[in-house]
């Protein structure tokens, strides 16, 4: 990946993931059906999030593990 931080122009980064709930039913059942990938600058810690697709199987797994 050719990453360049838009804030400080640094080229070193970390990639991460975050999951979040979407609507009312997913909050009630604690199903995290929204998934985001993040890219964080190692120098200034500026972070950008990108929406990722989630599958039904991972949502079912979340329901039984939470």
PQR file with spaces between the fields and no chain letter, atoms N, CA, C, O and H, PARSE charges and radii, in Angstrom:
ATOM       1  N    UNK     1       0.855   -1.182    0.000 -0.4000 1.5000
ATOM       2  CA   UNK     1       0.000    0.000    0.000 -0.0000 2.0000
ATOM       3  C    UNK     1       0.892    1.234    0.000  0.5500 1.7000
ATOM       4  O    UNK     1       1.829    1.320    0.794 -0.5500 1.4000
ATOM       5  N    UNK     2       0.617    2.167   -0.861 -0.4000 1.5000
ATOM       6  CA   UNK     2       1.363    3.420   -0.930 -0.0000 2.0000
ATOM       7  C    UNK     2       0.635    4.472   -0.103  0.5500 1.7000
ATOM       8  O    UNK     2      -0.073    5.319   -0.647 -0.5500 1.4000
ATOM       9  H    UNK     2      -0.144    2.097   -1.505  0.4000 1.0000
ATOM      10  N    UNK     3       0.812    4.413    1.208 -0.4000 1.5000
ATOM      11  CA   UNK     3       0.111    5.329    2.109 -0.0000 2.0000
ATOM      12  C    UNK     3       0.968    6.542    2.401  0.5500 1.7000
ATOM      13  O    UNK     3       2.173    6.437    2.630 -0.5500 1.4000
ATOM      14  H    UNK     3       1.387    3.725    1.650  0.4000 1.0000
ATOM      15  N    UNK     4       0.319    7.700    2.388 -0.4000 1.5000
ATOM      16  CA   UNK     4       0.964    8.945    2.786 -0.0000 2.0000
ATOM      17  C    UNK     4      -0.049    9.709    3.626  0.5500 1.7000
ATOM      18  O    UNK     4      -1.127   10.051    3.140 -0.5500 1.4000
ATOM      19  H    UNK     4      -0.660    7.785    2.202  0.4000 1.0000
ATOM      20  N    UNK     5       0.291    9.979    4.886 -0.4000 1.5000
ATOM      21  CA   UNK     5      -0.624   10.645    5.803 -0.0000 2.0000
ATOM      22  C    UNK     5      -1.004   12.028    5.265  0.5500 1.7000
ATOM      23  O    UNK     5      -0.127   12.816    4.911 -0.5500 1.4000
ATOM      24  H    UNK     5       1.166    9.701    5.281  0.4000 1.0000
ATOM      25  N    UNK     6      -2.310   12.327    5.200 -0.4000 1.5000
ATOM      26  CA   UNK     6      -2.742   13.643    4.708 -0.0000 2.0000
ATOM      27  C    UNK     6      -2.430   14.784    5.681  0.5500 1.7000
ATOM      28  O    UNK     6      -2.480   15.950    5.292 -0.5500 1.4000
ATOM      29  H    UNK     6      -3.022   11.687    5.488  0.4000 1.0000
ATOM      30  N    UNK     7      -2.113   14.468    6.922 -0.4000 1.5000
ATOM      31  CA   UNK     7      -1.822   15.507    7.924 -0.0000 2.0000
ATOM      32  C    UNK     7      -0.337   15.844    8.009  0.5500 1.7000
ATOM      33  O    UNK     7       0.035   17.017    8.037 -0.5500 1.4000
ATOM      34  H    UNK     7      -2.072   13.520    7.238  0.4000 1.0000
ATOM      35  N    UNK     8       0.531   14.792    8.050 -0.4000 1.5000
ATOM      36  CA   UNK     8       1.964   15.051    8.276 -0.0000 2.0000
ATOM      37  C    UNK     8       2.879   14.483    7.190  0.5500 1.7000
ATOM      38  O    UNK     8       4.097   14.641    7.273 -0.5500 1.4000
ATOM      39  H    UNK     8       0.229   13.839    8.027  0.4000 1.0000
ATOM      40  N    UNK     9       2.313   13.826    6.177 -0.4000 1.5000
ATOM      41  CA   UNK     9       3.049   13.256    5.044 -0.0000 2.0000
ATOM      42  C    UNK     9       3.936   12.074    5.410  0.5500 1.7000
ATOM      43  O    UNK     9       4.785   11.683    4.609 -0.5500 1.4000
ATOM      44  H    UNK     9       1.324   13.698    6.110  0.4000 1.0000
ATOM      45  N    UNK    10       3.768   11.495    6.589 -0.4000 1.5000
ATOM      46  CA   UNK    10       4.507   10.303    6.994 -0.0000 2.0000
ATOM      47  C    UNK    10       4.045    9.110    6.165  0.5500 1.7000
ATOM      48  O    UNK    10       2.900    9.077    5.714 -0.5500 1.4000
ATOM      49  H    UNK    10       3.078   11.812    7.240  0.4000 1.0000
ATOM      50  N    UNK    11       4.920    8.134    5.960 -0.4000 1.5000
ATOM      51  CA   UNK    11       4.568    6.980    5.137 -0.0000 2.0000
ATOM      52  C    UNK    11       4.478    5.674    5.930  0.5500 1.7000
ATOM      53  O    UNK    11       4.275    4.619    5.330 -0.5500 1.4000
ATOM      54  H    UNK    11       5.851    8.161    6.325  0.4000 1.0000
ATOM      55  N    UNK    12       4.625    5.712    7.263 -0.4000 1.5000
ATOM      56  CA   UNK    12       4.469    4.498    8.065 -0.0000 2.0000
ATOM      57  C    UNK    12       3.089    4.506    8.710  0.5500 1.7000
ATOM      58  O    UNK    12       2.601    5.551    9.139 -0.5500 1.4000
ATOM      59  H    UNK    12       4.790    6.569    7.750  0.4000 1.0000
ATOM      60  N    UNK    13       2.464    3.330    8.775 -0.4000 1.5000
ATOM      61  CA   UNK    13       1.077    3.241    9.210 -0.0000 2.0000
ATOM      62  C    UNK    13       0.797    1.901    9.874  0.5500 1.7000
ATOM      63  O    UNK    13       1.600    0.972    9.780 -0.5500 1.4000
ATOM      64  H    UNK    13       2.861    2.481    8.426  0.4000 1.0000
ATOM      65  N    UNK    14      -0.352    1.805   10.548 -0.4000 1.5000
ATOM      66  CA   UNK    14      -0.870    0.565   11.119 -0.0000 2.0000
ATOM      67  C    UNK    14      -2.284    0.371   10.586  0.5500 1.7000
ATOM      68  O    UNK    14      -3.026    1.332   10.383 -0.5500 1.4000
ATOM      69  H    UNK    14      -1.004    2.559   10.625  0.4000 1.0000
ATOM      70  N    UNK    15      -2.641   -0.891   10.363 -0.4000 1.5000
ATOM      71  CA   UNK    15      -3.986   -1.224    9.899 -0.0000 2.0000
ATOM      72  C    UNK    15      -4.719   -1.938   11.021  0.5500 1.7000
ATOM      73  O    UNK    15      -4.147   -2.800   11.688 -0.5500 1.4000
ATOM      74  H    UNK    15      -2.039   -1.672   10.528  0.4000 1.0000
ATOM      75  N    UNK    16      -5.988   -1.585   11.233 -0.4000 1.5000
ATOM      76  CA   UNK    16      -6.791   -2.209   12.279 -0.0000 2.0000
ATOM      77  C    UNK    16      -8.210   -2.431   11.819  0.5500 1.7000
ATOM      78  O    UNK    16      -8.567   -2.120   10.683 -0.5500 1.4000
ATOM      79  H    UNK    16      -6.453   -0.885   10.690  0.4000 1.0000
ATOM      80  N    UNK    17      -9.031   -2.981   12.725 -0.4000 1.5000
ATOM      81  CA   UNK    17     -10.439   -3.227   12.443 -0.0000 2.0000
ATOM      82  C    UNK    17     -11.286   -2.792   13.617  0.5500 1.7000
ATOM      83  O    UNK    17     -10.824   -2.779   14.758 -0.5500 1.4000
ATOM      84  H    UNK    17      -8.742   -3.233   13.648  0.4000 1.0000
ATOM      85  N    UNK    18     -12.530   -2.436   13.334 -0.4000 1.5000
ATOM      86  CA   UNK    18     -13.482   -2.075   14.367 -0.0000 2.0000
ATOM      87  C    UNK    18     -14.850   -2.575   13.932  0.5500 1.7000
ATOM      88  O    UNK    18     -15.202   -2.496   12.755 -0.5500 1.4000
ATOM      89  H    UNK    18     -12.905   -2.447   12.407  0.4000 1.0000
ATOM      90  N    UNK    19     -15.617   -3.087   14.882 -0.4000 1.5000
ATOM      91  CA   UNK    19     -16.984   -3.524   14.601 -0.0000 2.0000
ATOM      92  C    UNK    19     -17.931   -2.717   15.472  0.5500 1.7000
ATOM      93  O    UNK    19     -17.601   -2.379   16.609 -0.5500 1.4000
ATOM      94  H    UNK    19     -15.331   -3.151   15.838  0.4000 1.0000
ATOM      95  N    UNK    20     -19.111   -2.408   14.942 -0.4000 1.5000
ATOM      96  CA   UNK    20     -20.086   -1.599   15.666 -0.0000 2.0000
ATOM      97  C    UNK    20     -21.499   -2.093   15.377  0.5500 1.7000
ATOM      98  O    UNK    20     -21.731   -2.789   14.389 -0.5500 1.4000
ATOM      99  H    UNK    20     -19.380   -2.683   14.019  0.4000 1.0000
ATOM     100  N    UNK    21     -22.437   -1.729   16.243 -0.4000 1.5000
ATOM     101  CA   UNK    21     -23.830   -2.083   16.016 -0.0000 2.0000
ATOM     102  C    UNK    21     -24.446   -1.122   15.017  0.5500 1.7000
ATOM     103  O    UNK    21     -23.960   -0.006   14.835 -0.5500 1.4000
ATOM     104  H    UNK    21     -22.249   -1.164   17.046  0.4000 1.0000
ATOM     105  N    UNK    22     -25.515   -1.559   14.371 -0.4000 1.5000
ATOM     106  CA   UNK    22     -26.165   -0.728   13.371 -0.0000 2.0000
ATOM     107  C    UNK    22     -27.465   -0.150   13.854  0.5500 1.7000
ATOM     108  O    UNK    22     -27.508    1.006   14.275 -0.5500 1.4000
ATOM     109  H    UNK    22     -25.910   -2.466   14.519  0.4000 1.0000
ATOM     110  N    UNK    23     -28.547   -0.935   13.805 -0.4000 1.5000
ATOM     111  CA   UNK    23     -29.867   -0.438   14.172 -0.0000 2.0000
ATOM     112  C    UNK    23     -30.313   -0.903   15.545  0.5500 1.7000
ATOM     113  O    UNK    23     -29.524   -1.439   16.323 -0.5500 1.4000
ATOM     114  H    UNK    23     -28.513   -1.875   13.463  0.4000 1.0000
ATOM     115  N    UNK    24     -31.587   -0.690   15.829 -0.4000 1.5000
ATOM     116  CA   UNK    24     -32.156   -0.993   17.143 -0.0000 2.0000
ATOM     117  C    UNK    24     -32.084   -2.473   17.488  0.5500 1.7000
ATOM     118  O    UNK    24     -31.660   -2.821   18.590 -0.5500 1.4000
ATOM     119  H    UNK    24     -32.228   -0.255   15.196  0.4000 1.0000
ATOM     120  N    UNK    25     -32.488   -3.357   16.570 -0.4000 1.5000
ATOM     121  CA   UNK    25     -32.466   -4.794   16.864 -0.0000 2.0000
ATOM     122  C    UNK    25     -31.059   -5.307   17.102  0.5500 1.7000
ATOM     123  O    UNK    25     -30.844   -6.149   17.974 -0.5500 1.4000
ATOM     124  H    UNK    25     -32.832   -3.073   15.675  0.4000 1.0000
ATOM     125  N    UNK    26     -30.103   -4.812   16.338 -0.4000 1.5000
ATOM     126  CA   UNK    26     -28.732   -5.273   16.544 -0.0000 2.0000
ATOM     127  C    UNK    26     -28.193   -4.781   17.887  0.5500 1.7000
ATOM     128  O    UNK    26     -27.343   -5.442   18.485 -0.5500 1.4000
ATOM     129  H    UNK    26     -30.277   -4.129   15.629  0.4000 1.0000
ATOM     130  N    UNK    27     -28.672   -3.633   18.370 -0.4000 1.5000
ATOM     131  CA   UNK    27     -28.277   -3.147   19.694 -0.0000 2.0000
ATOM     132  C    UNK    27     -28.895   -4.002   20.792  0.5500 1.7000
ATOM     133  O    UNK    27     -28.233   -4.313   21.782 -0.5500 1.4000
ATOM     134  H    UNK    27     -29.363   -3.097   17.884  0.4000 1.0000
ATOM     135  N    UNK    28     -30.167   -4.385   20.623 -0.4000 1.5000
ATOM     136  CA   UNK    28     -30.851   -5.216   21.621 -0.0000 2.0000
ATOM     137  C    UNK    28     -30.161   -6.578   21.746  0.5500 1.7000
ATOM     138  O    UNK    28     -29.932   -7.060   22.856 -0.5500 1.4000
ATOM     139  H    UNK    28     -30.704   -4.132   19.818  0.4000 1.0000
ATOM     140  N    UNK    29     -29.835   -7.191   20.616 -0.4000 1.5000
ATOM     141  CA   UNK    29     -29.231   -8.515   20.622 -0.0000 2.0000
ATOM     142  C    UNK    29     -27.705   -8.475   20.654  0.5500 1.7000
ATOM     143  O    UNK    29     -27.060   -9.521   20.602 -0.5500 1.4000
ATOM     144  H    UNK    29     -30.022   -6.799   19.715  0.4000 1.0000
ATOM     145  N    UNK    30     -27.127   -7.287   20.738 -0.4000 1.5000
ATOM     146  CA   UNK    30     -25.683   -7.093   20.799 -0.0000 2.0000
ATOM     147  C    UNK    30     -24.970   -7.717   19.602  0.5500 1.7000
ATOM     148  O    UNK    30     -23.929   -8.356   19.756 -0.5500 1.4000
ATOM     149  H    UNK    30     -27.651   -6.436   20.780  0.4000 1.0000
ATOM     150  N    UNK    31     -25.532   -7.530   18.415 -0.4000 1.5000
ATOM     151  CA   UNK    31     -24.924   -8.015   17.179 -0.0000 2.0000
ATOM     152  C    UNK    31     -24.211   -6.845   16.526  0.5500 1.7000
ATOM     153  O    UNK    31     -24.811   -5.803   16.261 -0.5500 1.4000
ATOM     154  H    UNK    31     -26.377   -7.010   18.290  0.4000 1.0000
ATOM     155  N    UNK    32     -22.940   -7.029   16.276 -0.4000 1.5000
ATOM     156  CA   UNK    32     -22.133   -5.966   15.685 -0.0000 2.0000
ATOM     157  C    UNK    32     -22.060   -6.195   14.180  0.5500 1.7000
ATOM     158  O    UNK    32     -21.172   -6.888   13.682 -0.5500 1.4000
ATOM     159  H    UNK    32     -22.453   -7.875   16.492  0.4000 1.0000
ATOM     160  N    UNK    33     -23.021   -5.593   13.460 -0.4000 1.5000
ATOM     161  CA   UNK    33     -23.138   -5.882   12.037 -0.0000 2.0000
ATOM     162  C    UNK    33     -22.479   -4.844   11.141  0.5500 1.7000
ATOM     163  O    UNK    33     -22.607   -4.929    9.920 -0.5500 1.4000
ATOM     164  H    UNK    33     -23.742   -5.030   13.864  0.4000 1.0000
ATOM     165  N    UNK    34     -21.790   -3.885   11.696 -0.4000 1.5000
ATOM     166  CA   UNK    34     -21.047   -2.910   10.896 -0.0000 2.0000
ATOM     167  C    UNK    34     -19.564   -3.139   11.136  0.5500 1.7000
ATOM     168  O    UNK    34     -19.121   -3.245   12.280 -0.5500 1.4000
ATOM     169  H    UNK    34     -21.686   -3.816   12.688  0.4000 1.0000
ATOM     170  N    UNK    35     -18.805   -3.213   10.064 -0.4000 1.5000
ATOM     171  CA   UNK    35     -17.372   -3.488   10.171 -0.0000 2.0000
ATOM     172  C    UNK    35     -16.606   -2.391    9.440  0.5500 1.7000
ATOM     173  O    UNK    35     -16.970   -1.993    8.334 -0.5500 1.4000
ATOM     174  H    UNK    35     -19.164   -3.127    9.135  0.4000 1.0000
ATOM     175  N    UNK    36     -15.539   -1.907   10.076 -0.4000 1.5000
ATOM     176  CA   UNK    36     -14.723   -0.856    9.491 -0.0000 2.0000
ATOM     177  C    UNK    36     -13.252   -1.243    9.569  0.5500 1.7000
ATOM     178  O    UNK    36     -12.809   -1.839   10.550 -0.5500 1.4000
ATOM     179  H    UNK    36     -15.243   -2.230   10.975  0.4000 1.0000
ATOM     180  N    UNK    37     -12.511   -0.905    8.543 -0.4000 1.5000
ATOM     181  CA   UNK    37     -11.054   -1.045    8.561 -0.0000 2.0000
ATOM     182  C    UNK    37     -10.470    0.338    8.814  0.5500 1.7000
ATOM     183  O    UNK    37     -11.001    1.345    8.346 -0.5500 1.4000
ATOM     184  H    UNK    37     -12.871   -0.420    7.745  0.4000 1.0000
ATOM     185  N    UNK    38      -9.372    0.374    9.560 -0.4000 1.5000
ATOM     186  CA   UNK    38      -8.761    1.669    9.857 -0.0000 2.0000
ATOM     187  C    UNK    38      -7.311    1.687    9.405  0.5500 1.7000
ATOM     188  O    UNK    38      -6.638    0.656    9.392 -0.5500 1.4000
ATOM     189  H    UNK    38      -8.941   -0.444    9.940  0.4000 1.0000
ATOM     190  N    UNK    39      -6.842    2.865    9.038 -0.4000 1.5000
ATOM     191  CA   UNK    39      -5.440    3.099    8.710 -0.0000 2.0000
ATOM     192  C    UNK    39      -4.993    4.256    9.598  0.5500 1.7000
ATOM     193  O    UNK    39      -5.541    5.355    9.518 -0.5500 1.4000
ATOM     194  H    UNK    39      -7.390    3.702    9.049  0.4000 1.0000
ATOM     195  N    UNK    40      -3.984    4.000   10.455 -0.4000 1.5000
ATOM     196  CA   UNK    40      -3.504    5.014   11.397 -0.0000 2.0000
ATOM     197  C    UNK    40      -2.046    5.351   11.129  0.5500 1.7000
ATOM     198  O    UNK    40      -1.209    4.459   10.990 -0.5500 1.4000
ATOM     199  H    UNK    40      -3.539    3.107   10.520  0.4000 1.0000
ATOM     200  N    UNK    41      -1.751    6.625   11.057 -0.4000 1.5000
ATOM     201  CA   UNK    41      -0.385    7.101   10.889 -0.0000 2.0000
ATOM     202  C    UNK    41       0.400    6.795   12.159  0.5500 1.7000
ATOM     203  O    UNK    41      -0.076    7.078   13.258 -0.5500 1.4000
ATOM     204  H    UNK    41      -2.431    7.349   11.170  0.4000 1.0000
ATOM     205  N    UNK    42       1.592    6.223   12.029 -0.4000 1.5000
ATOM     206  CA   UNK    42       2.411    5.903   13.201 -0.0000 2.0000
ATOM     207  C    UNK    42       3.054    7.133   13.829  0.5500 1.7000
ATOM     208  O    UNK    42       3.476    7.088   14.984 -0.5500 1.4000
ATOM     209  H    UNK    42       1.979    5.992   11.136  0.4000 1.0000
ATOM     210  N    UNK    43       3.131    8.218   13.089 -0.4000 1.5000
ATOM     211  CA   UNK    43       3.784    9.423   13.611 -0.0000 2.0000
ATOM     212  C    UNK    43       2.801   10.332   14.352  0.5500 1.7000
ATOM     213  O    UNK    43       3.028   10.658   15.517 -0.5500 1.4000
ATOM     214  H    UNK    43       2.788    8.255   12.151  0.4000 1.0000
ATOM     215  N    UNK    44       1.719   10.745   13.700 -0.4000 1.5000
ATOM     216  CA   UNK    44       0.796   11.708   14.322 -0.0000 2.0000
ATOM     217  C    UNK    44      -0.506   11.060   14.801  0.5500 1.7000
ATOM     218  O    UNK    44      -1.327   11.721   15.436 -0.5500 1.4000
ATOM     219  H    UNK    44       1.535   10.480   12.753  0.4000 1.0000
ATOM     220  N    UNK    45      -0.699    9.772   14.502 -0.4000 1.5000
ATOM     221  CA   UNK    45      -1.864    8.982   14.921 -0.0000 2.0000
ATOM     222  C    UNK    45      -3.172    9.397   14.248  0.5500 1.7000
ATOM     223  O    UNK    45      -4.247    9.026   14.720 -0.5500 1.4000
ATOM     224  H    UNK    45      -0.031    9.234   13.987  0.4000 1.0000
ATOM     225  N    UNK    46      -3.101   10.150   13.168 -0.4000 1.5000
ATOM     226  CA   UNK    46      -4.296   10.463   12.382 -0.0000 2.0000
ATOM     227  C    UNK    46      -4.861    9.141   11.860  0.5500 1.7000
ATOM     228  O    UNK    46      -4.107    8.306   11.360 -0.5500 1.4000
ATOM     229  H    UNK    46      -2.228   10.451   12.785  0.4000 1.0000
ATOM     230  N    UNK    47      -6.182    8.938   11.971 -0.4000 1.5000
ATOM     231  CA   UNK    47      -6.805    7.676   11.587 -0.0000 2.0000
ATOM     232  C    UNK    47      -7.963    7.918   10.635  0.5500 1.7000
ATOM     233  O    UNK    47      -8.770    8.828   10.828 -0.5500 1.4000
ATOM     234  H    UNK    47      -6.795    9.616   12.377  0.4000 1.0000
ATOM     235  N    UNK    48      -8.031    7.088    9.604 -0.4000 1.5000
ATOM     236  CA   UNK    48      -9.142    7.099    8.660 -0.0000 2.0000
ATOM     237  C    UNK    48      -9.838    5.752    8.745  0.5500 1.7000
ATOM     238  O    UNK    48      -9.183    4.718    8.881 -0.5500 1.4000
ATOM     239  H    UNK    48      -7.376    6.349    9.447  0.4000 1.0000
ATOM     240  N    UNK    49     -11.190    5.758    8.664 -0.4000 1.5000
ATOM     241  CA   UNK    49     -11.965    4.527    8.700 -0.0000 2.0000
ATOM     242  C    UNK    49     -12.617    4.292    7.350  0.5500 1.7000
ATOM     243  O    UNK    49     -13.071    5.226    6.689 -0.5500 1.4000
ATOM     244  H    UNK    49     -11.722    6.597    8.554  0.4000 1.0000
ATOM     245  N    UNK    50     -12.654    3.011    6.950 -0.4000 1.5000
ATOM     246  CA   UNK    50     -13.261    2.613    5.692 -0.0000 2.0000
ATOM     247  C    UNK    50     -14.269    1.517    5.972  0.5500 1.7000
ATOM     248  O    UNK    50     -13.960    0.553    6.674 -0.5500 1.4000
ATOM     249  H    UNK    50     -12.285    2.253    7.488  0.4000 1.0000
ATOM     250  N    UNK    51     -15.470    1.652    5.431 -0.4000 1.5000
ATOM     251  CA   UNK    51     -16.525    0.674    5.639 -0.0000 2.0000
ATOM     252  C    UNK    51     -16.193   -0.619    4.898  0.5500 1.7000
ATOM     253  O    UNK    51     -15.795   -0.597    3.733 -0.5500 1.4000
ATOM     254  H    UNK    51     -15.720    2.434    4.861  0.4000 1.0000
ATOM     255  N    UNK    52     -16.364   -1.749    5.594 -0.4000 1.5000
ATOM     256  CA   UNK    52     -16.103   -3.053    4.999 -0.0000 2.0000
ATOM     257  C    UNK    52     -17.388   -3.868    5.034  0.5500 1.7000
ATOM     258  O    UNK    52     -18.279   -3.592    5.837 -0.5500 1.4000
ATOM     259  H    UNK    52     -16.687   -1.766    6.540  0.4000 1.0000
ATOM     260  N    UNK    53     -17.487   -4.858    4.175 -0.4000 1.5000
ATOM     261  CA   UNK    53     -18.673   -5.714    4.143 -0.0000 2.0000
ATOM     262  C    UNK    53     -18.571   -6.764    5.242  0.5500 1.7000
ATOM     263  O    UNK    53     -17.481   -7.243    5.556 -0.5500 1.4000
ATOM     264  H    UNK    53     -16.763   -5.081    3.522  0.4000 1.0000
ATOM     265  N    UNK    54     -19.725   -7.121    5.830 -0.4000 1.5000
ATOM     266  CA   UNK    54     -19.788   -8.186    6.821 -0.0000 2.0000
ATOM     267  C    UNK    54     -20.677   -9.289    6.293  0.5500 1.7000
ATOM     268  O    UNK    54     -21.630   -9.031    5.557 -0.5500 1.4000
ATOM     269  H    UNK    54     -20.610   -6.732    5.575  0.4000 1.0000
ATOM     270  N    UNK    55     -20.368  -10.509    6.665 -0.4000 1.5000
ATOM     271  CA   UNK    55     -21.171  -11.643    6.233 -0.0000 2.0000
ATOM     272  C    UNK    55     -22.158  -12.064    7.301  0.5500 1.7000
ATOM     273  O    UNK    55     -21.993  -11.735    8.476 -0.5500 1.4000
ATOM     274  H    UNK    55     -19.594  -10.718    7.262  0.4000 1.0000
ATOM     275  N    UNK    56     -23.188  -12.796    6.890 -0.4000 1.5000
ATOM     276  CA   UNK    56     -24.211  -13.274    7.825 -0.0000 2.0000
ATOM     277  C    UNK    56     -23.607  -14.217    8.852  0.5500 1.7000
ATOM     278  O    UNK    56     -24.010  -14.202   10.015 -0.5500 1.4000
ATOM     279  H    UNK    56     -23.321  -13.063    5.935  0.4000 1.0000
ATOM     280  N    UNK    57     -22.643  -15.042    8.441 -0.4000 1.5000
ATOM     281  CA   UNK    57     -22.016  -15.990    9.359 -0.0000 2.0000
ATOM     282  C    UNK    57     -21.296  -15.279   10.496  0.5500 1.7000
ATOM     283  O    UNK    57     -21.383  -15.714   11.645 -0.5500 1.4000
ATOM     284  H    UNK    57     -22.315  -15.054    7.497  0.4000 1.0000
ATOM     285  N    UNK    58     -20.595  -14.208   10.204 -0.4000 1.5000
ATOM     286  CA   UNK    58     -19.894  -13.473   11.264 -0.0000 2.0000
ATOM     287  C    UNK    58     -20.877  -12.797   12.205  0.5500 1.7000
ATOM     288  O    UNK    58     -20.595  -12.672   13.397 -0.5500 1.4000
ATOM     289  H    UNK    58     -20.524  -13.855    9.271  0.4000 1.0000
ATOM     290  N    UNK    59     -22.043  -12.351   11.691 -0.4000 1.5000
ATOM     291  CA   UNK    59     -23.069  -11.753   12.546 -0.0000 2.0000
ATOM     292  C    UNK    59     -23.678  -12.799   13.490  0.5500 1.7000
ATOM     293  O    UNK    59     -23.934  -12.501   14.657 -0.5500 1.4000
ATOM     294  H    UNK    59     -22.272  -12.452   10.723  0.4000 1.0000
ATOM     295  N    UNK    60     -23.908  -14.010   12.997 -0.4000 1.5000
ATOM     296  CA   UNK    60     -24.426  -15.092   13.839 -0.0000 2.0000
ATOM     297  C    UNK    60     -23.405  -15.460   14.901  0.5500 1.7000
ATOM     298  O    UNK    60     -23.768  -15.694   16.054 -0.5500 1.4000
ATOM     299  H    UNK    60     -23.700  -14.252   12.049  0.4000 1.0000
ATOM     300  N    UNK    61     -22.145  -15.514   14.532 -0.4000 1.5000
ATOM     301  CA   UNK    61     -21.075  -15.817   15.479 -0.0000 2.0000
ATOM     302  C    UNK    61     -21.035  -14.770   16.588  0.5500 1.7000
ATOM     303  O    UNK    61     -20.856  -15.120   17.754 -0.5500 1.4000
ATOM     304  H    UNK    61     -21.850  -15.324   13.595  0.4000 1.0000
ATOM     305  N    UNK    62     -21.198  -13.487   16.245 -0.4000 1.5000
ATOM     306  CA   UNK    62     -21.229  -12.414   17.240 -0.0000 2.0000
ATOM     307  C    UNK    62     -22.389  -12.606   18.211  0.5500 1.7000
ATOM     308  O    UNK    62     -22.234  -12.375   19.410 -0.5500 1.4000
ATOM     309  H    UNK    62     -21.343  -13.202   15.297  0.4000 1.0000
ATOM     310  N    UNK    63     -23.545  -13.024   17.709 -0.4000 1.5000
ATOM     311  CA   UNK    63     -24.723  -13.205   18.556 -0.0000 2.0000
ATOM     312  C    UNK    63     -24.472  -14.240   19.646  0.5500 1.7000
ATOM     313  O    UNK    63     -24.903  -14.056   20.784 -0.5500 1.4000
ATOM     314  H    UNK    63     -23.671  -13.211   16.735  0.4000 1.0000
ATOM     315  N    UNK    64     -23.772  -15.337   19.305 -0.4000 1.5000
ATOM     316  CA   UNK    64     -23.543  -16.400   20.278 -0.0000 2.0000
ATOM     317  C    UNK    64     -22.312  -16.200   21.142  0.5500 1.7000
ATOM     318  O    UNK    64     -22.175  -16.868   22.166 -0.5500 1.4000
ATOM     319  H    UNK    64     -23.423  -15.486   18.380  0.4000 1.0000
ATOM     320  N    UNK    65     -21.421  -15.311   20.767 -0.4000 1.5000
ATOM     321  CA   UNK    65     -20.210  -15.100   21.570 -0.0000 2.0000
ATOM     322  C    UNK    65     -20.300  -13.899   22.480  0.5500 1.7000
ATOM     323  O    UNK    65     -19.426  -13.725   23.329 -0.5500 1.4000
ATOM     324  H    UNK    65     -21.533  -14.769   19.934  0.4000 1.0000
ATOM     325  N    UNK    66     -21.309  -13.063   22.348 -0.4000 1.5000
ATOM     326  CA   UNK    66     -21.453  -11.883   23.218 -0.0000 2.0000
ATOM     327  C    UNK    66     -22.387  -12.164   24.358  0.5500 1.7000
ATOM     328  O    UNK    66     -22.628  -11.288   25.189 -0.5500 1.4000
ATOM     329  H    UNK    66     -22.019  -13.204   21.659  0.4000 1.0000
